[in-house]
Amino acid sequence: MSEAPSARAGSMFGPYRLIRPLGRGGMGQVYEAEHTVKGWAVAVKLMSETFSSDPVFRERMKREARITGRLQEPHVVPIHDYGEIDGQMFLEMRLIEGTNLDSLLKRFGPLTPPRAVAIITQIASALDAAHADEVMHRDVKPPNILITRDDFAYLVDFGIANAATDEKLTQMGTAVGTWKYMAPERFTNDRVTHHADIYALACVLHESLTGSAPYQSNNAGLLISAHMMEPIPKPSAVHPEIPKAFDAVIARGMAKKPADRYASAGDLARAAHQALSTPDQNQAETILRRSQQSTLPGQVVEQPTLEHRREPRCGPANPQHSSGPMPAYSSEPIPRSGPSGPTHPPSGPIGQPAWSPGAHPAAPAHSPVAPPPWDGGMSPGAAPRALAPQQLGGTPAWNPGVPQRPPRARNPWAIVSGVAVAILVMILVAIVIWAATHDDNPQPTGQRTTSTTARTTTGSTATTTPAPSTTSRRPDAQTRLMGLLPSGYPAGACTPETRPMPGAVASVKCKKNTDADGPTVAAYGLYANLSALKNAFTAFIGTFSILTCPDGKASPGTWWHTQDPNTVLGQVACGIYKGAEPQVMWSNERTLVFALVAAKPPGPNLDQLYDWWSSHS
């Protein structure tokens, strides 16, 4: 049982006095803390027991912390320290008072175009600095963008959440919100480069302008299909007041092919600046100048720039991907003296006009309701009081340059190329149809897939006597599959599917498993290769409502045997079908078997079904 977020407030954690909780997510909790030795206020992220005890995660977190610590960019929240105290991993970060972009948009609606461009410009600066060092963020989204009352923007959770896994899809955890900003190549076997961050930044720009993400769905499968297949949305179609020039900016930033996107995040920001009218361009520059002057008072700031000294390289050789990081941090700030931020009430950027897109008006610049009255998010933010402020690398004049010509409009079906994408989309459609046409009675077939993330405790399997098969297209494959089924199925309980799972060479449906807490219905499929198996798992995720697995790990996620935690055996996920039926689905990448088990009422609950899986996988 995990602790309540406030359970440790007021207690000591090593040299840290934990003052108040600032945020909580799948990886652990974040607290405002006082470092009693150094005498400064910081943000401390305490990793959960599950992650702290995972040797693979521990090493990756240390590596990511070292990499992120090298970034000297004012819009990247620095990591001061990391390590382990009493068996619990932690990160010490700068404490910043602010609110995240996601909360701001939900409370006040879309940003004015000048303000949106000013925010995107600052995040682009952070990304370009990281990409130049071959570091990807991999989870650019509104909850990870922190904004101070003077519109100084920070990109938080930089790289650390991505230490959770190196897998393409399993690192996304339960947060469907993350999927709303993921580039198409993240769902395929294609190499992922810094262009995926640029795609996500374009999605954030769209949401900043319109108040909604480009693709709206709470279903992972539908989001995957939308990113890969659906036309790129136009902001002006959502709110006619948004300049149409932004349509071309979003179209290029969200191009289905990475090569068709902007070469850098800064290029995207410059194009967005050019999409503004001349008065709005001036306003965006004013917002940028004001934000830097208020946050970095020790230096003379003339005009902000979108240029970065180093161009991003082609991306890391072995990119890693995010696993559902800590959500945005939001809490009322405690008044304090020192360089923790200005004390005047929040207000919009100087001179910002009352620009109102459609039915979702943004508050006027000097209105008492814009921006938020401080949610003070946990931003790993305000610099430790003993530290000097960070310095910007120069103050060249604004030079947006010549806007790049957007790519010609094209058929969205022609944009999506490559065998991997085509196969995944076909499997996704086929599985949705397969799941929809299989009723809940175990006679027709097993249930839809579920997703779970946990580690197994045993690796035992038992051979089940196969029922005679006259329908299998591959008797040898069918026989092999029957021999790989978990124990607990009586003779005749599992029969071949007349219509196999999409993409499978053979599949079977099973009635009740007689072992303790066994599923009441199940379906198992054998796949020809690892790529087909992964595609099937990805597609099946969209057929049910994803839940966190009982052990608290990400769902979907990877699984392994406890005696060999360094060897990942496959993917697993947990969820609920039709609001009542718990389900667990998993893949075994050694045997190439995909499994989906479910419990019809009054059968086992999700905890019991998960325990059965843990002892039978």
N, C-alpha and C positions, 0 to 999 in steps of 0.2 A: 504494500500500500504506500503510495507516494505521499509526501508531506503537503500540507496546505501551503500556498504561496507565502503566507505571512508567518508560518510556523517558526522560522529561524530569525525573524526580525528581532533585533536587540541582542542577539547572541554573538559569540566570537567564532570566527573561522580563521584559524591561524592568526596572522597579525591584523585581520580585518574585523571591524565591528560592523555587522550587518544592520543597516538602519531601517530600510523598508524595501519591499519587493517592487520591482519596476516592470517585470515582464516574465512570462512563463511560456515555454514551448516544449516541443517533443524532446529537445536535448537537455533541458534543465530549466533553472531559474536564474534571473538576473536581479541583483540587489544594488541599491545605492549603499555604499560602504565607506567607512573611514579607515584609512591605513594608519594604524596607531603608532607605527614606527616612523614613517615618513611624514605623517601629519597632513595628508591631503585627502580630498574626497574623490572617490573613483566609482566606477561601475564594475561589479564582479559577477561573472557568469559562472555558476556552479553546475557542472555537468551531472546528469542523472546517474544513478548507480549502474544502470544498464550500459550507458556509454562509457562510464569510467572504468568498468571492468572488462570492456572489449579491447583486447590488445591491438587489433587492427585499427580501430578508431583512435586509440591513444597515440599511436605512431603518426597517423595522418594528421591529427590535430596539432601535434608538435611541429610537424613539417609546415603546415599551413600557417601556423602562428609565426614561425620564423620568416616565412616568405612575406606575409602581410606586414610584419614589423619593419621590413626594409622600405616599404613605400613611404616616401616623404612627400605627401600631397595633402594640402589643407582640407580637402573634401573627403578624405579617408580617415575614419576614426582610428587612431593608433592603438595598438595593443602594447601595454607597458610590460606585462609579465604574464607568464603562464606556468603551470606546473601541477603538482599534486600535493594535497594535504590530507592526511588520514585516509588515503585511498580514494579521494574524490578529486577529479580533475577540475581545474578552474582557469579562467582568463581574467586578467585585470585590464580594464580599458578606461579610456578617458570618459568622464561623466559630462554629458551635455544635456542642457535643459532644452527641450523642444518637443514637437509633436511629429508623428510620422505622416507622410503624404496620404496614406490610406485613410487615416482618421480624419484628416483635413478635408478630403474629398467627400467622405460620407457625411460630415457635419455641415459643410458649407457649399457643396456642389462644385462644379468645374472651376478651374482657375481662369483668369483672364489670359488671353494668348500671350501678352508680354510676360506675365508672371510665370506661366508654364514654360516658356522658352528660357527664362532666367534660371529656373530650377533645373531643367534638362541640361543647360549649358554647364552647370556646376557638376552634375553627376557625370557628364561626358568627360570632364577634366579628370575626374577620379578614375574612370574606366581607361582612358588613354594612358594615364600614368601606369596603371596596373598592366595593361596589355603590352606596354613597352618593356616590362619586366617579365613578360610571358606568364602573367597571372590572370586567370579568368575569375570573375565573380560568380557566375553561374546561377544566380538567383536575384537578378535585378527586378524589383517589383515595388509598388508603393509602400508596403509595410517596412521595407528595408531602406527607405529614404527618409532621413530625419531633417526637419526644417525648424530653424530657430525663429524667434519672433521677428527677426530682421531679414528673414528669407535666406539665411546662409544655409546651404544644403550639405548634408553628409550622406555618404553611402556606408551603411552599417552592415554587420555580419559579413565582412569581406573575407570570403574564402574559408572561414572556420566551419560553417555548417557543412561545407562540401567535403570535409574530412570524414563524414559519416560513411561514405561509400564511394567506390569508383564506378559503380554500375550506372547505366544510362537512365533507367527508369526507376530503379528501386530506391534511389536516394530521395525521391520526391516526397516520401512520407504520406501522411493523410491529407495534407493541405491541397485541396483541389485548386485553391487560389494560385498556387505556384504554377500549375499547368497552363494558366491563362496567359503566361508570358514566355512560354517555351517555344523555341524555334523548331521548325519541322525536322531538322536533322537530329534533334535530340531524341526523336522517336524511331530512328532507323539505325543501321549499322554504319552510317557515314561518319567520317571524322568530324569532330566538333571543334571549332576554333573560336576566336574572339568575336566572330560575326554573330554568334548566338547571343552574346551580351548586347550587341547593337540591335538585334531584332527585339530583344526584351525592352531596351530603352525606347524603341519606337512604339511598342505597346504602351509603355508608361506615358509617353507623350500623348498618344491617343486618349488615354484615360484622363490625363490632366486637362485636356481640352474639352472633352465631352462628358466626363463624370462616370464613364463606364468603360470596362475593358473591351478590346476589339471583338472578342467572341464571348458570348454570354451563355454559360451552361454550368451546372453543378455536376455534370456527368463527365468523368474522365475520358471515356471513349469518344463522346461527341466532341470534346475539346481537341483531342488528338486529330480526329478527322477534319475539324475546322481549320486547324493550323496547317494541315497538309493539303487540303483540297478546296476550301471555300475561298471565294474572292476576298481580297483585302478590303476592309471597310473604309469608307470615306468619312472623315470627321464632319465635313460640311453637310452630309446627308443626315447626321444626327442633330446638328444645330446649324441652320443656314447662316447664322451670323459669323461662324468661323470662316476665315478666309479660305477660298478654294485651293489656294496654293499649298495649304497643309495636306491636301489629299495626295499630292505627288510626293511630298516628304514622307508620309506614312507608307505610301505604296513602295517606295524604294527601301525604306528602313525595314519593312516587313516582307520584302521579297522572299518568295519560297526558296530560291536558290541563294546560298550564302554569297556567291560571287557577284550577284546582282545588287547586293546591298551596298551601303556606304562603306568606304575603306576603313573608316575609323568612327568612333563615337563623336569626335569633334566635328567631322564632316557632317554628320547628322544634325548636330547642334547649329552649325553654320547655315545649313539649308533651312532649318526651322526659323532662324533669325531672318533670313531673306524672305521667308513667307509672310512676315509681318509687314504692315504698312509702315511708312517712314515715321509717323508719330509713335507707333507702337515699338518700332526698333529703338527709338530714343528712350522710350519708357523701360524697355528691357535692360538697356545699358545703365539706366539710373538705378534700377533694382539691384543689378549686379554690383555697381559701385557702392551703393549704400550698405549692402550686406557685407562686403569686404571691409569697409571702413569701420563698421560697428563691431565686427568679430575680430579683426586684426588691427586694432588701433595703433599699434606701434610702427606702422609703415605707411608711407604716402602712396595712396592708390589713385591712379589717374583713370584710365579706361580699362575695364576688364577685357580679357582676351580669350578667344576660343582656341588659340594656337597652343599646342603643347610642344615641348622641345623634342620629344622622341616620338617617332611614328611607331604604331604598334606593329609587331612582327606578325608572321602568319599564324600565330597562336601556339599554345603549348603542344608539345609532341604527344603527350598523353593527357588530354584534358580530363578533368574530373567534374562531377556534376553534383548539384546540391541535393540534400536530402530533407528538405523541409526545415528551414532554420527557425530560430526564435522569432516570434511575431513582433510587430512593432510595439514599442514600449510607450506607455501612456500613463502618467500619473501626475498629480498636482505637485509642483516643485516646492521645496522648502526654502524660504527666503534665506539668503546667506550673503555675506560680504565677500569681497575678493573678485577675481576675474571670471566669475561663473556666468556672466551675461549681464546685459543692461537691465535696469530696474524699472524702466518706464513701461506702461501698459502696452500690450501688443497692438500693432497697427500694420496696415498694409504698406507696401513699398511707397516711398515718397512720391506723391503726385500720381499715383495709379488711378486711372479713370474708372468710373463705375461701369465696367464693361459687362454686359449680361447676356450670356448665350441662351437664347430660347427660354424654355420654361424652367430652367435651372439657373437662376441669377446668382452671380458671384457678388459678394458684398462689396460696396464701394471702398476705395482705399482708406478713407478716414472714418468709415463707419465703425461704431463701437463693437460690431460683431465680426469684423474681419481683420485678420485671420483669427484662429481659435483663441479663446481666453486661456491661457496655458494649460494644456494637457501635460506639459512638461515631460514628454516621453523619456523613457529610460534611454536615453541615448547614451551609449557610451559617449559622452560628450564633453562637458565643460572641462577644460584643461585642468589637470591637477594644479592646485594653487602654487606649488613650488616650482612649476615648470614655466619656462618662457613660452610665449605664444609661437605657433608655427609661422613660418614665413613663406610667402608666395614667391615663386621664382621669377621675379621681374614684373614690370607693369607696362608692356607694350600697348600701343593704341589699338582700339577695336579695329579689326580688319577682317570682316566676314568674307571678303573675296567674291568671286563670281559664282553665282549659284550653279550647282551642277544640274545638268539636264536630266530630268527623271527618265527612267526607262519607258519605252513605249508600252501602252496598254497591251495586255496580252490575255489570251484565254487562260483562265486559272488552271484548266486541265493540262494545258501545254506546259505550264510552269513546272508542274510536278513531274519530275523525271526520275529514272532510276528504278531498277528492278526491286530494290528493297522497299521503296515507298509504295510501289504498285501492289506488291504482294501483301504488305501490311494493311493497306486500305481494303483490298479484296477480302482478306481474312476478317477484318473488323466488321464489314458488312455481312459476311456470311455467318459470323458468330452471333451477331445481333439477331439475324433471322433464325438461326439454329436455336438460340435460347428462347426466342419468342414463340416458336412453334412446338417446343417441348413443354408439355403441361407438367403440373406439379406432382402428378401421380408417378411413382417410381416405375410403373409399367412402361410408359413411353420412353423415358430416359431420365438421366440424373438431372440435378438442378443446375442452375447457372453457377458460374464460378464465383468464388469469393476470394478475398485477399487477407493474408495474415503475415506478421513478421515476428519470428521468434527463432530460437535455436532448438533443435531437437535434442532429446536426451538419449535416444537409442537409435540404432540404425537397422533394426530388425525388419525383415519382410518375410512373408510366408507364401508358399505356393498354394494357389487355389485350383482345384480340379476344374478345368474349363468345361463348360457345357458344349454339347455338339454344335458346331457352327456350319450352317449352309449358306450364310449370307455374306460372310467375310470375303472381301476382295483379295486379302493377303492372309491366307490361313497361317503361314509361318509367323507373320507379324502378330496375328491375333493370339496365337499360342504363346508367343514371347510376352505379350502384354499381360495375359492371364497369369503368367508365372511371376510377374512383378507386382501384383496387387498386394496390399497390406493384409495381415492376418485378420481373422474374424469373420470371413465370409463363408457361409456353409456352401456345400456343393449345389450348384444351380442358382445361387443368389446373383451371380454376375453373368450376363448374356451379351453377345456381340450386338453392336448397334447396326441396324439396317441402313441408317444414314449417319456415318461417322462424323465426329467433330470436324469442322472445316480445317483442312490442311493436314489432318492426321492420316496416317496409313492404316490405323485400326483404332477402334474405341469400343468400350463396353459400358453398360449401365448396370448398376448394382442396387439391390434392395438393402434391407437393414443389415448393418454390421453387428454381430452379436457380442463383440467385446464391450467392456464397460464404457459407457458414454459414446458408443459408436454412432456414426451417422445413420440416418434413416434412409437416405438416398445418396447416390454418388455416381459420378461419371469419370472414366479414366481414358486417356488417349495416348497413343504412341506416335511419336513424330520422327521423320526421316533424318533430321539434322538439328543442330543447335539453333540455327537461325529461325527455322520454322517453329520450334518450341518457344523461343522468346517472343516471336510475333503473336503466337496464340495467347500467351500469358498477357501481353500488352492489350490485345483486343478484348479478352475476357474481363479485364478490369472494369470496362464500361457497362457491364451488364447488371451491376448491383451497387448498393450504397456502401462505400468504403468506411470502415471503422478502424480504430486503433486496436491492435491485437491485445489480448489479455496481459501480456508481459510488458506492455507499454512501448514496445519498439515500433518503428515506422511500418506502416502498411500502405502500399506494398513495400517489401524490403527483402533482404537476402537472409538465407538460413544456413546453418551448419550444425555439425554435431559437436557437443560440448567437449568431447575428448580431442577434437581437432578444430579449434576455432579459426584457424588461419585458412582453412579450405572451405570456400563457399560452394555449396552443393546446388543452389538454385534460388528461386524467388518464391515468396509466400505473401499472402494477403488475407485479410479478414473483412467481413462485412455482413450486411443484412439484405435479404431479398424480399420484396413486397412488404417491407416494414415489420416482418414477423419471423422470417426463417433465417437463423444464423448460418453462415457459410464460411468455409475456409477453402482457398485454392492454393496450389503450389506446383512448382515445376522441379523436376530432378534432372539436372543437366548431365548427369552421368548415365542415367538409364533412358533419357529423352522421353520421360513420361510426364504428362500434365494431369493433374487430379483436381476434382471439384467435389467437395462433400458438403452435405447440408443436413439439417435436422428440422423435420416438420413437427409442429406442436402436436403433442406435448413432449417432444423429444428433448435431447440435451440442449442446454443453453450454449452461448458462444464460448464461455470459459471451459465448459466440459468438452465441447467439440474440439477446442484448441488443445486441451490436455490429451485427448485421444490422438490428435495429429502428432503431438510432440513425441508420443511413445510408439508411433507406427510409421514414421517417415524414414 
